Amino acid sequence: MNDAIAEWSAQYEVIVLEGCDGVGKTTVAARLAARYGYFVLHSSRTPDGEDLVKRYIAILAMPGRLVLDRSFVSELVYGPLRHGRSRLSFADAATLASIVAARGGVFVLLTSYPSQIAARLLARDNNAPTLAEISVLLDSYTSIFDRLASYAHVIVADAASAIA
């Protein structure tokens, strides 16, 4: 088991895993669940019309050790790039990040080289964005995480190291 994952489990009750599709969030979440007893909640895109803030407040109120395999942060990244807008303001995200912090949580941005992410997506789905599109996603996640660091603890980790 990776030392970083063991360290995260020793320090944090809530771990929010974020990053591009195919970077390895689900693999890391499964290891945290199997080895350290976290409950994993995988979040796909919430249907339009649902209040994202209320949804995540309810999720973050769940008792026990919790791993979010993708979260509201992805709405800030994928929303503008794939849907033309985010359904969540940064102020909303900051409020939710503060709740994560109050629960003793951390945001973990898993990163990798665009070529590695593309290869994982091709192996998994036989489809992947271009390397340029993946680079834009990585840059967007980095920008959002830089801003979230004012509200909660953030870690940037190489996915290959976390998965190994």
Summary of the structure (lengths in Angstrom):
residues: 164
radius of gyration: 14.9
end to end distance: 7.5
largest distance: 40.6
contacts: 509
relative contact order: 0.21
helix: 55%
strand: 16%
